[in-house]
Each structure stands twice: as structure tokens, then as C-alpha cells.
């Protein structure tokens, strides 16, 4: 079942790759380094506010969907979620709108911030629809809607930036319009079946009791990964922030797409398995997901670190490419640690319904990262921020793994991780043995081709995460030949 869901969700993560990488390629070129730095800071701030105000509702809607559906209570379940969203959405738009209007920001920053708030509020409405579709197992509908919203927002953002002359506000304007169109398409279907009942108030408090610690955790998790941008801006300026954001965006997005893809499929399946079949079934789902994370994540992180220089030259504006390339190997390692922590070890707290412990762990991790940044950024520049991120993620992952085992013990796919690590090391040695090729594209393609050509056969020989079963047409001959 997990493999079928992974295939259904694949278009979403291909769209995320297009938007994530394309955003760096395009916006570092059509915006100045200073404007790109402003855009990056506003994006982080808006995402942080959205996480704090709305992610608890998304988490609760997803967590209690299976139970509500099983009891025939989905209509009041969704009606309660909509009522809560409307209150939060109106209050957020009003308060942030006033704050921006009376702030000392420049006109360009005010415009970008205003469009970012609009996108935040509209996107939060769409998120309710998306998490409901995903929790219900409607992977194809979710995939189509999310993919079109991502790609459409990116394309419209380019148009608004170039033709509309909106500067750093352009990307936010495009994302806001795409999210609005998606809301108009999908939300009416769910709203037509929403029916409030007398228990809405009690249900909303249940949502809050569960979701608030999750939101708290996600907020500090986001601060852990992006809070360093504010430190960089304070010490080094917006242009340095733009260079860091570009390198971070390429490296982290590459790993993030892999882990979100696996986590988006495994998380809801594990919750459903827990609610319908019990803890053993949930652990089976998570063990398979963890093995797949090693199969894909280990070689992806190492390979990304080894191709950082040609990848940066190819994808990032020349003015900041060298600075960005220098931090990408560090961010690749941080992305691997973050992915395992967020999409594997955090599930122990979700399945065990103990989000407060997860929240406290992430709060400590974010505070530790901030302290490291305050010391390392002035001394080492943007490389100091990258090193601080790796250290903070490593400590946070270890804490989550130890605490999570006490909450809901997850099976560790140690054998698969060891095999994936060994195959990745052999792959890395093959890439390092290659000579340098002049043009960035030729150099990058050559290294990627060699990496894939070495790792894939090794993965099949070792049968990491049961990967031979992914190829039904050749799986049996391979098993017979290897055995």
C-alpha cells in the first residue's frame, strides 16, 4: 500500500522540485541580490507566522480524520475546522494588515509583505482541503490539486515580477492567485458536505489541545532551519542573506522533497493503521518508510554535497553562486538529519499522541541553533550559519530519537541503513575519482550519471528496503541471479 501511495504522490514532489529549483534559478536572476534577500526574509517570516497560527488546525484535522470518518462524524468534523479557520483568517489579515501599514518598512517591503499575508491566509484555507484529501487517502486528487497550485503559483510569480514590475512582491502575488483559484475549485465540494453540530465548541478545544503542541514544535523546527537568515541579515546584510538562502534552497530542497514525499505517504497510513489495526501495523508502515528514507536519502545527501560546485554554477546567479556553493555540502548533511528527524522520529510523538515532548525538544534545538549562530556567523560568515545548522540538527535528532522511543517505540531499519550507507560511500568514491569537466552542465550530468550508475546496481544487489520488489518485471530474475 505504501508503494502505491508513493507513486500517486510523486507528481506533487516533481512539482515541488520544479518550483523549488526553478525559484532559485529564476528569481536570483530577475531580482537583485538585495531584493532576493528581502524576498527570502519575508518568505521565512510569513511561513513562521502561518506555522504558528494555522498548522495546529491542519495537524488536528489530519490526526482526527480517520476517527471521525469511522464514526460517521466527518461533516461536523470539517465544519468545525472551517469555523475555526474563518476566525483565524479574518483576525490574521486584519492585524497583520494594520501592522504592515504602520511599520517603518520601505514601500517595496510593505508591498511584498502585504501580498505575503494574502497568500498566507488563502493558502491556509487550501491547506484544510489538502490535508483532508490526504487523510482520506484521495492521493490522486490531492496530487493534481497541489501540483497545479505549485506550478501555477511559480509561473504567475514570474509574470507578476517581470511584467507587473512588483519586485520581491511578485512571487507572493503569483502564489496567492494560484491558491485562490485552487480554493475555488476544491473547497466548495467539501463545504457542501460540512454540517455543524452542538459539539463544535468541544471539538475545537480538542483540536487545539492536540494541535497546539504540534504547531509549537513545527514553529521551532522552522526556526531551527530558517532563523539563521535573520542573524545573517543583522550581521552581514540582505545580499549575504540572499546568497545563503539560494544555496540553502538548492541543497535543502533537494533532500526535503524526498522526505516530504515519503512522509506524506507514510504518516497518514501509519495513523490509519494505528486506529484500525493497532500499534504493530503502524510500526510495520514506519519501518518500511524508514528503510526507504535510507535508500533514497543517503545517496541523495552525499551526491548533492559532491556536486555542489557545478550545481551552484548552473542554477544560481553568478554574483552569488560561489558563496552559495560553499555552504551546500553542509546543508546537504543538515537536510538528511532534518529529514530523518522530522519524517521518521517525529512520528513517534504523533502516533503516541505526545506532541508536547516533541515541541519542547524542537524549542531547545532552535534556541541552541540561535546561540551557535550568534557566535559563528560573525566569525565565519554564512559558513558559520551552515555549520551551526548541522550541529543543531544532529543534537535535536538524537534527542528526538531517545525521547520518541519512550513514547511510541519505532523499529529502526538498521540493516537497510547500513547497506544504504555503504552503497552511498562506494558511489561517492566513484564520483570523486572523476576528472573535472569544464562546462557546469557537462560536469554535473557526468557526476550524476556515474553516481546513479554505481548506486542503483548496488541497491539492487543489497536489496535495500526491498527495492527489487519495485521492479516487478525484473524482480524475479534478479532475485534468482543474485541468490
C-alpha positions in Angstrom: 0.0 0.0 0.0 2.8 2.4 0.9 4.4 2.0 -2.6 1.1 2.7 -4.4 0.7 5.9 -2.3 4.3 7.0 -3.1 3.6 6.7 -6.8 0.4 8.7 -6.5 2.1 11.5 -4.6 5.1 11.6 -7.0 3.7 14.4 -9.2 3.5 16.7 -6.2 7.2 16.3 -5.4 8.2 16.7 -9.0 6.2 19.9 -9.0 8.0 20.9 -5.8 11.3 20.2 -7.4 10.4 22.4 -10.4 9.2 25.2 -8.2 12.0 24.9 -5.6 14.9 24.8 -8.0 13.2 27.0 -10.6 12.6 29.6 -8.0 16.3 29.9 -7.2 17.3 29.8 -10.9 14.8 32.4 -12.0 14.4 34.7 -9.0 18.1 35.1 -8.3 18.4 36.4 -11.8 15.3 38.6 -12.2 15.7 40.1 -8.7 18.8 41.9 -7.4 20.8 40.1 -4.6 19.3 42.7 -2.2 15.8 42.1 -3.5 16.2 38.3 -3.3 17.4 38.7 0.3 14.3 40.7 1.1 12.1 38.1 -0.6 13.8 35.3 1.4 13.3 37.1 4.7 9.6 37.9 4.1 9.0 34.3 3.0 10.6 33.0 6.2 8.6 35.4 8.3 5.3 34.6 6.6 5.9 30.9 6.8 6.7 31.2 10.5 3.5 33.2 11.2 1.5 30.6 9.2 3.0 27.8 11.1 2.2 29.4 14.5 -1.4 30.3 13.7 -2.7 27.7 11.3 -0.5 24.5 11.4 -2.2 23.3 14.7 -5.5 23.2 12.9 -4.1 21.3 9.9 -2.4 18.8 12.2 -5.6 18.2 14.2 -7.8 17.8 11.1 -5.4 15.2 9.7 -5.0 13.4 13.0 -8.7 13.0 13.8 -10.0 12.4 10.3 -9.8 8.6 10.4 -11.6 8.5 13.7 -14.3 11.0 12.5 -14.9 9.1 9.3 -15.1 5.7 11.0 -17.8 7.1 13.4 -19.7 8.9 10.6 -18.8 12.3 12.0 -16.8 13.8 9.1 -19.4 16.5 8.3 -19.3 18.2 11.7 -15.5 17.5 11.9 -14.9 19.5 8.8 -17.5 22.2 9.7 -15.6 22.8 13.0 -12.4 23.2 11.1 -13.9 25.7 8.7 -15.4 27.8 11.5 -12.0 27.9 13.3 -10.2 28.9 10.1 -12.6 31.7 9.3 -12.0 33.3 12.8 -8.2 32.9 12.5 -8.1 34.0 8.8 -10.0 37.3 9.4 -8.1 38.1 12.5 -4.8 37.4 10.9 -5.5 39.5 7.8 -6.7 42.5 9.8 -4.0 42.5 12.4 -1.1 41.9 10.1 -2.5 44.4 7.5 -2.6 47.2 10.2 0.9 46.2 11.4 2.4 46.4 7.9 0.6 49.7 7.1 2.1 51.4 10.2 5.5 49.8 10.1 8.7 51.6 9.2 9.4 49.3 6.2 10.2 50.6 2.8 7.3 50.7 0.2 8.8 47.7 -1.6 8.9 45.7 1.6 5.4 46.8 2.6 4.1 45.7 -0.8 5.8 42.3 -0.6 4.7 41.8 3.0 1.1 42.6 2.1 1.0 40.1 -0.8 2.7 37.5 1.5 -0.1 37.9 4.1 -2.7 37.5 1.4 -1.0 34.3 0.3 -0.7 33.1 3.9 -4.4 33.4 4.6 -5.6 32.0 1.2 -3.1 29.1 1.3 -4.2 28.2 4.9 -7.8 27.7 3.6 -6.5 25.5 0.8 -4.4 23.5 3.3 -7.6 22.4 5.1 -8.8 20.9 1.9 -5.5 19.3 1.0 -4.9 17.7 4.4 -8.4 16.3 4.3 -7.9 14.8 0.9 -4.6 13.3 2.0 -6.0 11.9 5.3 -8.9 10.4 3.3 -6.4 8.6 1.1 -7.5 10.6 -2.0 -4.0 10.7 -3.2 -4.7 11.4 -6.9 -7.0 14.4 -6.3 -4.5 15.8 -3.7 -1.6 15.3 -6.1 -3.3 17.0 -9.0 -4.6 20.0 -6.9 -1.3 20.5 -5.1 0.8 20.2 -8.3 -1.2 22.7 -10.3 -1.2 25.1 -7.4 2.6 25.0 -7.0 3.5 25.2 -10.7 0.8 27.8 -11.4 1.9 30.0 -8.5 5.5 29.8 -9.7 4.6 30.8 -13.3 2.3 33.6 -12.2 5.0 34.9 -9.8 7.4 35.2 -12.8 4.8 37.1 -14.8 4.0 39.5 -11.9 7.7 40.1 -11.2 8.7 40.8 -14.8 5.6 42.2 -16.5 4.0 43.7 -13.3 7.2 45.2 -12.0 6.4 44.1 -8.5 9.9 43.2 -7.5 10.1 41.0 -4.4 6.3 41.1 -4.1 5.8 39.3 -7.5 6.4 35.8 -6.3 3.9 36.2 -3.4 1.3 37.7 -5.7 1.6 34.7 -8.1 1.3 32.2 -5.2 -1.7 34.0 -3.8 -3.6 34.0 -7.0 -2.9 30.3 -7.7 -4.0 29.3 -4.2 -7.2 31.3 -4.6 -8.0 29.5 -7.9 -7.4 26.1 -6.2 -9.6 27.1 -3.3 -12.5 28.0 -5.6 -12.1 24.6 -7.3 -11.9 22.2 -4.4 -13.3 23.8 -1.2 -16.9 24.1 -2.4 -17.1 20.3 -2.7 -16.1 19.8 0.9 -18.1 22.7 2.2 -21.3 21.3 0.6 -21.0 18.3 2.9 -20.0 20.2 6.1 -22.6 20.3 8.8 -22.0 21.9 12.2 -23.4 20.3 15.4 -23.6 21.2 19.0 -20.3 19.6 19.8 -18.3 22.1 17.6 -17.0 24.0 20.6 -15.8 20.9 22.4 -14.3 19.6 19.2 -12.5 22.8 18.5 -10.9 22.6 22.0 -9.9 19.0 21.3 -8.3 20.2 18.1 -6.4 22.9 20.0 -5.3 20.6 22.8 -3.8 18.2 20.3 -2.7 20.7 17.6 -1.1 23.5 19.7 1.9 21.5 20.8 2.4 20.3 17.2 2.3 23.8 16.0 4.7 24.9 18.7 7.0 22.1 17.7 6.7 23.0 14.0 7.3 26.6 14.7 10.6 26.0 16.5 11.5 23.3 13.9 11.1 26.0 11.2 13.1 28.5 13.3 15.8 25.8 13.6 16.0 25.6 9.8 15.5 29.3 8.8 16.0 31.5 11.9 19.7 31.9 10.9 18.6 34.2 8.0 17.7 37.0 10.4 21.0 36.6 12.2 22.8 36.8 8.8 20.8 39.8 7.7 21.6 41.6 11.0 25.4 40.9 10.8 26.0 40.7 7.0 23.1 42.4 5.2 20.4 41.3 2.8 22.7 40.4 -0.1 24.5 37.8 2.1 21.1 36.6 3.2 20.2 36.1 -0.4 23.3 34.1 -1.2 22.7 31.9 1.9 19.1 31.4 1.0 19.9 30.4 -2.6 22.5 27.8 -1.5 20.3 26.6 1.3 17.3 26.4 -1.1 19.0 24.2 -3.6 20.6 21.8 -1.1 17.8 21.6 1.4 15.0 21.5 -1.1 16.7 18.5 -2.8 16.5 16.5 0.4 13.3 18.0 1.6 11.4 16.8 -1.5 12.5 13.3 -0.9 11.5 13.2 2.7 8.2 15.1 2.3 7.3 12.6 -0.4 7.9 9.7 1.8 6.5 11.3 4.9 3.3 12.5 3.2 2.5 8.9 2.2 3.7 7.1 5.4 2.3 9.4 8.1 -1.4 9.1 7.2 -1.0 5.4 6.5 0.6 4.9 9.9 -2.1 6.8 11.7 -4.9 4.9 9.9 -3.1 1.6 10.6 -2.9 2.5 14.3 -6.5 3.4 14.5 -7.8 0.4 12.6 -5.3 -2.4 13.2 -3.2 -1.4 16.2 0.4 -0.4 17.0 2.1 -3.3 15.3 0.6 -2.4 11.9 1.7 1.3 12.4 5.2 0.1 13.2 5.3 -2.0 10.0 4.4 1.0 7.9 7.0 3.2 9.6 9.8 0.6 9.3 9.2 0.3 5.6 9.2 4.1 5.3 12.4 4.4 7.3 14.1 1.9 5.1 13.1 3.9 2.0 14.4 7.1 3.6 17.8 5.5 3.8 17.6 4.1 0.3 16.9 7.5 -1.2 18.2 10.0 1.4 21.7 8.7 2.0 22.9 8.7 -1.6 21.0 11.9 -2.3 22.7 13.8 0.5 26.2 12.6 -0.3 25.8 13.1 -4.0 24.4 16.6 -3.5 27.5 17.5 -1.4 29.8 16.2 -4.1 28.2 18.1 -7.0 27.6 21.4 -5.1 30.0 23.5 -7.2 28.8 22.7 -10.7 25.2 22.7 -9.4 25.5 26.2 -8.0 27.2 27.5 -11.1 24.4 26.1 -13.2 21.4 27.2 -11.1 22.3 30.3 -9.2 23.1 33.8 -10.5 26.8 34.3 -10.9 27.0 37.1 -8.4 26.2 34.8 -5.5 27.0 31.3 -6.9 30.4 30.9 -5.3 29.1 31.8 -1.8 26.1 29.5 -2.2 28.3 26.6 -3.3 30.5 26.8 -0.2 27.6 26.1 2.2 25.8 23.5 0.1 27.7 20.4 1.4 26.9 21.4 5.0 23.2 22.0 4.1 23.0 18.6 2.4 24.1 16.9 5.6 21.7 19.1 7.6 18.9 18.2 5.2 19.5 14.5 5.8 19.5 14.9 9.6 16.4 17.1 9.4 14.5 14.6 7.1 15.1 11.6 9.4 14.2 13.6 12.4 11.0 15.2 11.0 9.6 12.4 8.9 10.7 9.4 10.9 11.5 10.0 14.5 8.8 12.7 15.0 6.1 10.2 14.1 6.7 8.5 17.4 5.3 11.6 19.1 2.4 11.8 16.6 1.4 8.2 16.9 1.9 8.3 20.7 -0.2 11.5 20.9 2.6 13.2 22.9 3.3 16.3 20.8 4.3 18.4 23.9 7.5 16.4 24.2 8.3 17.0 20.6 7.6 20.7 21.0 9.9 21.1 23.9 12.7 19.2 22.0 12.4 21.5 19.0 12.3 24.6 21.1 15.5 23.6 22.7 17.0 22.8 19.3 16.0 26.2 17.9 17.4 28.1 20.9 20.7 26.1 20.6 20.9 26.9 16.9 20.4 30.7 17.6 23.2 30.7 20.2 25.5 28.9 17.8 24.7 31.4 15.0 25.4 34.4 17.2 28.9 33.1 17.8 29.7 31.5 14.4 28.2 34.0 11.9 30.3 37.0 12.9 33.4 34.7 12.9 32.8 32.6 9.8 30.2 34.4 7.8 27.4 32.4 6.1 29.5 29.2 6.5 29.1 29.6 10.2 25.3 29.5 9.9 25.6 26.3 7.9 27.9 24.7 10.4 25.6 25.8 13.3 22.6 24.2 11.5 24.4 20.8 11.2 25.3 20.8 14.8 21.9 21.8 16.0 20.1 19.2 13.8 22.4 16.4 15.0 21.7 17.2 18.6 18.0 17.6 18.0 17.8 14.3 16.1 19.5 12.4 18.9 17.1 13.9 21.5 14.1 13.1 19.4 15.2 9.5 18.8 15.8 8.9 22.5 12.6 10.5 23.8 10.5 9.1 20.9 11.4 5.6 21.8 9.8 6.1 25.2 6.6 7.5 23.7 6.0 5.1 20.8 8.8 2.7 20.0 9.6 2.8 16.3 11.5 -0.1 14.7 14.9 1.1 13.4 15.7 -0.4 9.9 19.4 -0.6 10.9 20.3 -3.3 8.3 18.9 -1.2 5.5 20.5 2.0 6.7 23.9 0.2 6.9 23.6 -1.2 3.4 22.4 2.2 2.0 25.3 4.0 3.7 27.9 1.5 2.4 26.5 1.8 -1.2 26.5 5.6 -0.9 30.1 5.6 0.2 31.1 3.5 -2.8 29.1 5.8 -5.1 30.9 8.8 -3.5 34.3 7.3 -4.2 33.4 6.8 -7.9 32.2 10.4 -8.2 35.4 11.8 -6.6 37.5 9.7 -9.0 36.1 11.6 -11.9 38.2 14.4 -13.5 36.7 17.9 -13.7 34.8 18.8 -16.8 34.7 22.4 -17.9 31.1 23.4 -18.5 28.9 23.2 -15.4 26.2 21.2 -17.2 28.6 18.6 -18.5 30.3 18.3 -15.2 27.0 17.9 -13.3 25.4 15.4 -15.7 28.6 13.3 -15.8 28.8 13.1 -12.0 25.1 12.4 -11.5 25.2 9.7 -14.2 28.2 8.0 -12.6 26.5 8.2 -9.2 23.3 6.7 -10.4 25.1 4.1 -12.4 27.0 2.9 -9.4 24.4 3.2 -6.6 21.4 1.6 -8.4 23.1 -1.7 -9.1 24.4 -1.8 -5.6 21.0 -1.1 -4.1 19.5 -4.0 -6.2 22.3 -6.4 -5.2 21.9 -5.5 -1.5 18.1 -5.3 -1.9 18.0 -2.2 0.2 14.4 -1.6 1.5 13.2 -4.5 -0.7 13.9 -2.3 -3.8 13.8 -5.3 -6.1 10.1 -5.5 -5.5 9.7 -2.1 -7.1 10.6 -3.7 -10.4 8.1 -6.5 -10.9 9.2 -7.2 -14.4 12.8 -8.0 -13.5 12.4 -8.6 -9.8 12.2 -12.4 -10.0 15.2 -12.8 -12.5 17.3 -10.5 -10.3 16.4 -12.4 -7.2 17.3 -15.7 -8.8 20.5 -14.4 -10.3 21.7 -12.8 -7.1 20.7 -15.6 -4.8 
